[in-house]
Protein backbone atom coordinates (compact mmCIF):
# COMPACT_ATOMS: atom_id res chain seq x y z
CA UNK A 1 0.00 0.00 0.00
CA UNK A 2 1.45 3.34 -1.07
CA UNK A 3 0.78 6.19 1.35
CA UNK A 4 1.89 9.79 0.80
CA UNK A 5 3.20 11.87 3.74
CA UNK A 6 0.30 14.32 3.72
CA UNK A 7 -2.15 11.41 4.22
CA UNK A 8 -0.24 9.78 7.09
CA UNK A 9 -2.03 11.62 9.94
CA UNK A 10 -5.44 10.65 8.56
CA UNK A 11 -4.30 7.05 8.13
CA UNK A 12 -3.13 6.83 11.75
CA UNK A 13 -6.60 7.71 13.06
CA UNK A 14 -7.59 4.17 12.08
CA UNK A 15 -4.68 2.67 14.02
CA UNK A 16 -1.07 1.62 13.48
CA UNK A 17 0.00 -0.92 10.88
CA UNK A 18 2.68 -3.43 11.96
CA UNK A 19 5.29 -1.99 9.58
CA UNK A 20 6.05 1.23 7.73
CA UNK A 21 8.68 1.84 5.06
CA UNK A 22 9.65 5.48 4.47
CA UNK A 23 11.98 6.03 1.53
CA UNK A 24 13.24 8.98 -0.49
CA UNK A 25 15.66 11.89 -0.48
CA UNK A 26 13.63 14.62 1.25
CA UNK A 27 15.00 14.88 4.81
CA UNK A 28 12.29 17.12 6.28
CA UNK A 29 9.34 15.02 5.11
CA UNK A 30 11.10 11.81 6.13
CA UNK A 31 11.85 13.11 9.61
CA UNK A 32 8.34 14.47 10.10
CA UNK A 33 6.79 11.15 9.06
CA UNK A 34 9.07 9.30 11.47
CA UNK A 35 8.29 11.71 14.31
CA UNK A 36 4.55 11.35 13.76
CA UNK A 37 4.79 7.55 13.77
CA UNK A 38 6.94 7.55 16.93
CA UNK A 39 4.57 9.95 18.71
CA UNK A 40 1.53 7.85 17.78
CA UNK A 41 3.28 4.66 18.85
CA UNK A 42 4.27 6.10 22.22
CA UNK A 43 0.65 6.99 22.83
CA UNK A 44 -0.20 3.33 22.32
CA UNK A 45 2.39 1.97 24.74
CA UNK A 46 5.40 1.47 22.48
CA UNK A 47 7.88 2.76 25.06
CA UNK A 48 11.05 0.96 23.95
CA UNK A 49 12.88 1.96 20.75
CA UNK A 50 15.81 0.11 19.20
CA UNK A 51 17.71 1.37 16.15
CA UNK A 52 19.80 -0.57 13.60
CA UNK A 53 21.65 0.31 10.40
CA UNK A 54 21.54 -2.38 7.71
CA UNK A 55 25.10 -1.90 6.48
CA UNK A 56 27.48 -4.78 5.82
CA UNK A 57 28.43 -5.00 9.51
CA UNK A 58 24.87 -5.53 10.75
CA UNK A 59 24.25 -8.60 12.88
CA UNK A 60 20.77 -9.59 11.69
CA UNK A 61 20.48 -12.15 14.47
CA UNK A 62 20.57 -9.28 16.95
CA UNK A 63 17.49 -7.76 15.30
CA UNK A 64 15.67 -11.09 15.32
CA UNK A 65 16.46 -11.57 18.99
CA UNK A 66 15.21 -8.07 19.78
CA UNK A 67 12.00 -8.62 17.82
CA UNK A 68 11.10 -11.61 19.97
CA UNK A 69 12.01 -10.21 23.38
CA UNK A 70 10.63 -7.42 25.55
CA UNK A 71 12.39 -5.49 28.30
CA UNK A 72 11.26 -5.42 31.91
CA UNK A 73 10.17 -1.81 31.46
CA UNK A 74 8.13 -2.05 28.28
CA UNK A 75 5.50 -4.41 26.91
CA UNK A 76 5.67 -2.97 23.37
CA UNK A 77 8.67 -1.93 21.28
CA UNK A 78 9.67 -0.11 18.11
CA UNK A 79 12.50 -1.44 15.96
CA UNK A 80 13.88 1.10 13.50
CA UNK A 81 16.00 -0.10 10.60
CA UNK A 82 17.86 2.12 8.13
CA UNK A 83 18.42 0.46 4.73
CA UNK A 84 21.50 1.23 2.58
CA UNK A 85 21.59 2.40 -1.05
CA UNK A 86 21.54 -1.22 -2.23
CA UNK A 87 20.51 -4.43 -0.52
CA UNK A 88 22.58 -7.53 -1.26
CA UNK A 89 20.97 -10.95 -1.57
CA UNK A 90 21.58 -11.87 2.07
CA UNK A 91 20.13 -8.60 3.41
CA UNK A 92 17.12 -8.95 1.14
CA UNK A 93 16.42 -12.46 2.43
CA UNK A 94 16.90 -11.52 6.10
CA UNK A 95 14.65 -8.48 5.73
CA UNK A 96 11.85 -10.65 4.33
CA UNK A 97 12.33 -13.06 7.23
CA UNK A 98 12.10 -10.16 9.68
CA UNK A 99 8.80 -9.02 8.21
CA UNK A 100 7.34 -12.44 9.04
CA UNK A 101 8.17 -11.88 12.72
CA UNK A 102 5.68 -9.03 13.17
CA UNK A 103 3.36 -9.29 16.16
CA UNK A 104 0.98 -6.85 17.93
CA UNK A 105 3.62 -5.65 20.41
CA UNK A 106 6.22 -4.88 17.74
CA UNK A 107 6.29 -1.93 15.33
CA UNK A 108 8.83 -1.90 12.49
CA UNK A 109 9.84 1.54 11.18
CA UNK A 110 12.09 1.03 8.16
CA UNK A 111 13.70 3.90 6.25
CA UNK A 112 15.62 3.95 3.01
CA UNK A 113 17.01 6.15 0.23
CA UNK A 114 15.37 7.16 -3.02
CA UNK A 115 14.63 4.04 -5.09
CA UNK A 116 14.50 3.60 -8.84
CA UNK A 117 11.79 1.61 -10.58
CA UNK A 118 13.93 -1.51 -10.80
CA UNK A 119 14.50 -1.51 -7.04
CA UNK A 120 10.76 -1.09 -6.45
CA UNK A 121 10.21 -4.34 -8.38
CA UNK A 122 12.50 -6.28 -6.04
CA UNK A 123 11.20 -9.07 -3.82
CA UNK A 124 12.15 -7.19 -0.64
CA UNK A 125 10.19 -4.08 -1.70
CA UNK A 126 7.18 -6.23 -2.58
CA UNK A 127 7.40 -7.83 0.86
CA UNK A 128 7.51 -4.41 2.53
CA UNK A 129 4.49 -3.27 0.52
CA UNK A 130 2.56 -6.31 1.74
CA UNK A 131 3.62 -5.85 5.38
CA UNK A 132 2.38 -2.26 5.67
CA UNK A 133 2.28 1.17 4.03
CA UNK A 134 5.24 2.34 1.95
CA UNK A 135 5.69 6.11 2.15
CA UNK A 136 7.69 7.81 -0.64
CA UNK A 137 9.12 11.19 0.35
CA UNK A 138 10.35 13.47 -2.42
CA UNK A 139 10.83 17.22 -2.62
CA UNK A 140 7.64 18.70 -4.13
CA UNK A 141 8.23 20.75 -7.25
CA UNK A 142 6.33 23.33 -9.29
CA UNK A 143 2.63 23.57 -8.38
CA UNK A 144 3.04 20.75 -5.85
CA UNK A 145 5.61 22.82 -3.97
CA UNK A 146 3.36 25.91 -4.00
CA UNK A 147 0.48 23.81 -2.65
CA UNK A 148 2.70 22.29 0.06
CA UNK A 149 3.89 25.78 1.02
CA UNK A 150 0.35 27.14 1.27
CA UNK A 151 -0.67 24.23 3.50
CA UNK A 152 2.39 24.70 5.73
CA UNK A 153 1.65 28.42 6.14
CA UNK A 154 -1.97 27.64 7.00
CA UNK A 155 -0.92 25.02 9.56
CA UNK A 156 1.23 27.67 11.24
CA UNK A 157 -1.61 30.23 11.13
CA UNK A 158 0.30 32.57 8.86
CA UNK A 159 -1.56 34.68 6.33
CA UNK A 160 0.62 35.65 3.38
CA UNK A 161 -0.33 37.71 0.35
CA UNK A 162 -0.30 35.83 -2.96
CA UNK A 163 2.85 37.63 -4.16
CA UNK A 164 4.57 36.68 -0.92
CA UNK A 165 3.68 33.00 -1.33
CA UNK A 166 5.09 33.00 -4.87
CA UNK A 167 8.28 34.68 -3.68
CA UNK A 168 8.75 32.16 -0.85
CA UNK A 169 8.26 29.30 -3.32
CA UNK A 170 10.91 30.83 -5.58
CA UNK A 171 13.29 31.66 -2.74
CA UNK A 172 13.26 28.19 -1.12
CA UNK A 173 12.67 25.83 -4.02
CA UNK A 174 14.30 22.49 -3.32
CA UNK A 175 15.11 23.30 0.32
CA UNK A 176 12.20 22.37 2.58
CA UNK A 177 14.37 22.24 5.70
CA UNK A 178 15.40 25.89 5.34
CA UNK A 179 11.86 26.95 4.46
CA UNK A 180 10.41 25.17 7.50
CA UNK A 181 12.94 26.95 9.70
CA UNK A 182 12.05 30.35 8.25
CA UNK A 183 8.32 29.72 8.75
CA UNK A 184 9.00 28.91 12.41
CA UNK A 185 10.93 32.19 12.75
CA UNK A 186 8.07 34.15 11.18
CA UNK A 187 5.66 32.63 13.70
CA UNK A 188 7.89 33.62 16.62
CA UNK A 189 8.27 37.19 15.36
CA UNK A 190 4.50 37.76 15.57
CA UNK A 191 4.53 40.12 12.56
CA UNK A 192 1.40 41.94 11.37
CA UNK A 193 -0.68 39.85 8.98
CA UNK A 194 -1.21 39.30 6.15
CA UNK A 195 2.53 39.21 5.47
CA UNK A 196 3.41 41.30 2.43
CA UNK A 197 6.08 40.65 -0.17
CA UNK A 198 8.08 43.67 0.99
CA UNK A 199 8.01 42.51 4.60
CA UNK A 200 9.08 38.97 3.68
CA UNK A 201 11.97 40.26 1.60
CA UNK A 202 13.15 42.25 4.61
CA UNK A 203 12.85 39.38 7.09
CA UNK A 204 13.77 36.28 5.08
CA UNK A 205 17.04 35.24 3.44
CA UNK A 206 16.47 33.05 0.33
CA UNK A 207 17.93 29.52 0.37
CA UNK A 208 17.41 27.77 -2.97
CA UNK A 209 18.77 24.28 -3.29
CA UNK A 210 18.84 22.03 -6.34
CA UNK A 211 20.55 18.82 -7.29
CA UNK A 212 21.97 18.30 -10.81
CA UNK A 213 19.24 15.85 -11.82
CA UNK A 214 16.57 18.54 -11.42
CA UNK A 215 18.05 20.37 -14.40
CA UNK A 216 16.96 17.92 -17.09
CA UNK A 217 13.19 17.65 -16.83
CA UNK A 218 12.56 21.40 -17.39
CA UNK A 219 14.89 21.26 -20.41
CA UNK A 220 13.05 18.28 -21.88
CA UNK A 221 9.78 20.19 -21.46
CA UNK A 222 11.27 23.27 -23.15
CA UNK A 223 11.06 25.34 -19.97
CA UNK A 224 14.47 26.88 -20.57
CA UNK A 225 13.95 29.88 -18.27
CA UNK A 226 13.53 27.54 -15.33
CA UNK A 227 16.37 25.35 -16.58
CA UNK A 228 18.74 28.31 -16.79
CA UNK A 229 17.76 29.42 -13.30
CA UNK A 230 18.52 25.96 -11.94
CA UNK A 231 21.84 25.93 -13.83
CA UNK A 232 22.93 29.26 -12.35
CA UNK A 233 21.94 28.12 -8.86
CA UNK A 234 23.88 24.88 -9.29
CA UNK A 235 26.95 26.93 -10.16
CA UNK A 236 26.40 29.12 -7.10
CA UNK A 237 26.18 25.99 -4.97
CA UNK A 238 29.58 24.83 -6.23
CA UNK A 239 28.46 21.99 -8.50
CA UNK A 240 31.27 20.94 -10.85
CA UNK A 241 30.75 21.85 -14.53
CA UNK A 242 32.38 18.57 -15.54
CA UNK A 243 29.72 16.61 -13.66
CA UNK A 244 26.95 18.45 -15.51
CA UNK A 245 28.72 17.81 -18.83
CA UNK A 246 28.75 14.10 -18.06
CA UNK A 247 25.08 14.02 -17.07
CA UNK A 248 23.99 16.15 -20.04
CA UNK A 249 25.95 13.87 -22.38
CA UNK A 250 23.89 10.91 -21.18
CA UNK A 251 20.62 12.79 -21.78
CA UNK A 252 21.64 14.04 -25.23
CA UNK A 253 22.94 10.64 -26.30
CA UNK A 254 19.61 9.07 -25.38
CA UNK A 255 17.69 11.73 -27.35
CA UNK A 256 19.96 11.25 -30.36
CA UNK A 257 19.53 7.48 -30.32
CA UNK A 258 15.78 7.92 -30.00
CA UNK A 259 15.62 10.36 -32.90
CA UNK A 260 17.77 8.11 -35.11
CA UNK A 261 15.66 5.09 -34.20
CA UNK A 262 12.42 6.90 -34.98
CA UNK A 263 13.85 7.97 -38.36
CA UNK A 264 14.63 4.30 -39.04
CA UNK A 265 11.04 3.29 -38.38
CA UNK A 266 11.32 1.98 -34.83
CA UNK A 267 8.48 2.70 -32.42
CA UNK A 268 8.87 5.06 -29.49
CA UNK A 269 7.87 2.38 -26.95
CA UNK A 270 10.45 -0.05 -28.33
CA UNK A 271 13.22 2.56 -28.16
CA UNK A 272 12.20 3.65 -24.68
CA UNK A 273 12.40 0.04 -23.51
CA UNK A 274 15.82 -0.50 -25.11
CA UNK A 275 17.23 2.69 -23.59
CA UNK A 276 15.60 2.01 -20.20
CA UNK A 277 13.68 5.27 -20.08
CA UNK A 278 11.31 5.19 -17.12
CA UNK A 279 7.64 5.39 -17.92
CA UNK A 280 7.36 8.48 -15.68
CA UNK A 281 9.76 10.34 -17.99
CA UNK A 282 8.59 9.11 -21.37
CA UNK A 283 6.17 11.99 -21.92
CA UNK A 284 9.00 14.45 -21.25
CA UNK A 285 11.28 12.68 -23.70
CA UNK A 286 8.51 12.57 -26.30
CA UNK A 287 8.01 16.32 -25.88
CA UNK A 288 11.71 16.98 -26.47
CA UNK A 289 11.82 14.73 -29.56
CA UNK A 290 8.80 16.52 -31.05
CA UNK A 291 10.56 19.85 -30.56
CA UNK A 292 14.22 19.04 -31.34
CA UNK A 293 15.12 17.57 -34.74
CA UNK A 294 18.23 15.47 -35.30
CA UNK A 295 20.28 18.40 -36.61
CA UNK A 296 19.54 20.47 -33.50
CA UNK A 297 20.47 17.60 -31.19
CA UNK A 298 23.74 17.14 -33.06
CA UNK A 299 24.49 20.85 -32.67
CA UNK A 300 23.82 20.66 -28.92
CA UNK A 301 26.13 17.67 -28.72
CA UNK A 302 28.88 19.67 -30.45
CA UNK A 303 28.39 22.49 -27.98
CA UNK A 304 28.65 20.02 -25.13
CA UNK A 305 31.93 18.76 -26.58
CA UNK A 306 33.18 22.36 -26.47
CA UNK A 307 32.15 22.58 -22.82
CA UNK A 308 34.10 19.38 -22.15
CA UNK A 309 37.19 20.90 -23.76
CA UNK A 310 36.83 23.98 -21.56
CA UNK A 311 36.56 21.78 -18.46
CA UNK A 312 39.69 19.87 -19.48
CA UNK A 313 41.50 23.21 -19.99
CA UNK A 314 40.39 24.42 -16.53
CA UNK A 315 38.47 27.27 -18.16
CA UNK A 316 35.50 27.18 -15.81
CA UNK A 317 33.85 30.36 -17.10
CA UNK A 318 33.93 29.11 -20.68
CA UNK A 319 32.47 25.75 -19.66
CA UNK A 320 29.55 27.41 -17.86
CA UNK A 321 28.90 29.71 -20.84
CA UNK A 322 28.56 26.67 -23.09
CA UNK A 323 26.29 24.93 -20.58
CA UNK A 324 24.07 28.02 -20.40
CA UNK A 325 23.85 28.14 -24.20
CA UNK A 326 22.96 24.44 -24.34
CA UNK A 327 20.09 25.03 -21.92
CA UNK A 328 18.75 27.79 -24.15
CA UNK A 329 19.12 25.45 -27.13
CA UNK A 330 16.46 23.13 -25.71
CA UNK A 331 13.81 25.79 -26.44
CA UNK A 332 12.92 24.90 -30.05
CA UNK A 333 14.11 23.54 -33.40
CA UNK A 334 15.95 26.70 -34.47
CA UNK A 335 19.69 26.25 -34.90
CA UNK A 336 21.85 28.25 -32.49
CA UNK A 337 23.71 31.28 -33.74
CA UNK A 338 26.88 30.20 -31.94
CA UNK A 339 28.84 27.07 -32.75
CA UNK A 340 32.13 25.62 -31.53
N, C-alpha and C positions, 0 to 999 in steps of 0.2 A: 504494500500500500504506500503510495507516494503522498507525502503530506508537506505542504509548503509552510515556512515559518510563521506567516501571518495567520494561519489557521490552527496553529498548535494550541493556543489558549482555549479555543472553542472545543477542540478535540479532547482536551484534558478534563473538561466538565463531565465527560462520560466515563472517566476513570483512566487509570494508567494501563498501557499495554506492557507485556513482559520485557520488551526490547525495543530500543530506538537506535537508528543509525543516522547520524548527522554528518553529511559530507559536503565538501566544497571549499572555496578559497576566500570566503568573506568572513573575516575574524569577528566582527561585531555581531552579525546575525547568528553565527555559530555559538558564540559565548552566551548570547541572550537566550537561545533555545536551550542550551545546557543549564543555565541558571534557572529557567522556568521549570524544567523537568526536575532538577534537584529540589527546588522549593516545594513543588507539588508532592514529591516523594517524601520529603521530611514531614509534611503534614499528614502523611499516611503511615508514619511509623518507620520509615527507612532511615534509621539513625546512624548506621555504619556505612562508610564509603571507602572503597579500596580502588586504587588506580594502577593501571598497568600500561606499558608501552610495547606494542607488538613488533619490536625490532628483532634482529637476529639473535640477540642474547636473552630473549624472553623464555622463562621457564613456564611452559603452558600447564604443566602439572600443578604449579602453584595456583594458577587461576582455577583449575578444576577443584582443587582442594578447598579453596576459598568459597567456591560456589555451592559447596555441599556442607559448609560448616557455618555456625553462627556464634558470635561472641557472647560472653556472659552479660554484656550490657545492651545488646540489641537483638531483637527477634526478626528484624528485616534488614537487608543490606543492599547497597548499590555497588555494582562492579563496573568501573569505567575502563574502557580499553581504547587506546589510540592506535589506529592502523597506519602502516607506512605507505609510501607512494605505490609500492607493488607488493602483493602477497605471493610468496612462493607456494609450491604445492603443499608442503607440510603445514604451513600456517593456514592455508585455505581449508585443509582437512580438519585441523584442530579447531578452527573457528566454527565450522559446521557442527562438530561434536559438542562444542560449548553451547550452541543454541538449543541443543536437545536437552540440556540440563536445566532449563528454565523451570522455576516453580513459583508459587504465589509470594514467597518471602524474598525473592531475588529480582532485582531490576538491573538489566544490562543497558548501559549507555555507551554506545560505540561511536567513535568519531573517526573521520578519515578525510583525505585530501579530495580535490576535484578529480572526478573520474571521467574517462572518455567512454564512448558508447561500447567499445569492446569490453572494457572492464565491467560495465553494467550488465553484460551478458554472461559473466562468469557464474560458476556454480555457487560461490560464496555469497555473491550479491543477491542471487535468487533466493538463497536460504535466509538472508537477512530480511528481504522483502516479505517472506512468508512468516517470519518470526514476529514482525511488528512494523510500524511505520518507518519508512526511509525519508529523510528530510534533506533535500538539496538546498544548500545555501550559496547563492551567487550574488555578486554586486548588481543591484538593479540599474538598468541603463535607460536613457531616453525618457519616454513617458512613464515607464515603470518607476524610474528614480524620482520623478516629479510627484507621482502619486504616493510613493513611500515617504517622501519628505513632507507632503501635506498631512499625511496621517500622523507622522511623528510630531509635527508642530501642534496638531490638534490634541494629541495625547498629553502634551506638556502644557496645554491651555495657553498657547501662544497664538495670537492673531497677527498675521503678516499680510501686508498688501500684496496683490498679485505680482507686481514688479519685483518685490522683495523675495518672493518664493522663487521666481525665475532666476534671480541673481544668486541665491543660495545654491540652487541646483547647479548652476554654472560654476560657482566658486568651489564647490566640494565634490564635483563629479568623481566617482571612483574612490572616494575616501570617506566611508561611512563612520569610521571611528572618530575622525577629526570633526565631522559634522555633528555627531552625537554630543561630543564634548562642548562644542560651541552652543548647541541648543541648551545644554544644562547651564552654561554660563549666562545665557540670555534670561533664563528663568530666575536665576539668583539675583540678577541685576534689577529685576522688577521695573523694567522700562515701560513708558506709556505705550498703550496699544490702541490701534493696530501698529505694528512696527513698520516703518517706512523704509524704502530703499536707501535713502540718504542716511538714516540712523543706522541701518545694518552695515553700510559701507564704513561708517565711523567706528563701529564696535567690533567688527568681525574681520579677521585676517583670512583670506582665501587659502585653501589647501587642496588643490587638485591632486589627483593621483591616478595614473594610468599604467597599465602594463603593455608591453609591445604588441601582444596579440589583439588588443582592442583597436589597433590601428586599421586592421584589414577589412573588417565588415563594413565600416562606413565607405571605404574606397570601393569595394565591390558594389555597393548600392549607388555609387556616384555622388555621395555626400562629401565632396572634397573639402568644403569649408570646415566641417567637423574633423575630417581626417587631418588637415593641416594643423588645426588647433591641437589635436592629440600629438602630432609629430613634434610640434614646438615644445609642448609640455614634457614629452619624453626626453628631449634634449636638455631641458631645464633640470630634469630629475637625474641627469647624468647617465642616461642609457647610451650604450656604445653604438656608434653609427654602423660599425661592422656587423653587429648583431642584427640590426634592422635590415642591412643589405642581405644577409643570409636568409632571414625570414621572408623578405619580399621576393627573393629569388625563387623560393619554394612556391609562393603563391603565383607568381608570373609563369613559372614553368608549367604549373598545373593548368592555368588558363590557356597557354599556348598549345599544350597537348590536347586539351578539350576542343579548341578551335580547329586544329588540324584534323582531329578525329571526326568532327562534325562535317568538315569539308569533304572528307573521304566517305561520308555516308553512314557513319556509325551513329547510333542513337545516344541521346544525352544520358539516359539511365545506364546504359552499358558503360559509357566512359566514366561516369561518376562512380560506378562500382569498381572499375579497374583502378581508378586513382584514389579510391577510398575516401571519397568526399562524403562527409556525414550528411544524412538526410536533412538535418536542421540548417545546413548551410547551402543546400542545393539551389534554393530559390535565389540566394544572393549571387551565387556563381552564374546562374542562368541570366540574371540581370546584367552582370558584367559582360558576358559573352554577347548578349544582344546589343550592347552599347559599344564594345571595343572590337573592331575587326582585327584580322591577323596582322596587318601592316602596323597598326597602332601598338599592338602588344609587342611586336618585334622592336619597335622604336623604344618603348619603355624598357625593354630588356637591354638594349644598347646603352640607354641612360644609366641603368643600374650597373652595367659593367664599368662605366665611367666613375660612378660612385665608389665601386670596389677599388679601382685604381687610386682614387684619392685617399681612401682608407689605408691602402698599402704604402702610400707616400707620406702618411701622417699629416695629410692636409685635411684636417677635420672640418674646417669651414666649407671647403669645396665639396666634401662628401655630403654635408647637410644641405647644401644648395641643390645638389642633384636629387637628393631624397625629397626635398620640398617640390621640385619640378615634377618628379614622378607622381607624387600625390595629386597634383593638379591635372596631370595627364589622364587620370582615371575618370575625368569628367565626361568626355564624349569621344566620338570617332575622329575628331579633327587632329591632324598631325601637329606635333609641337613645333614651335618656331625655333627652338634651340636643339641642337644635336651634338653629340660628342665629336 
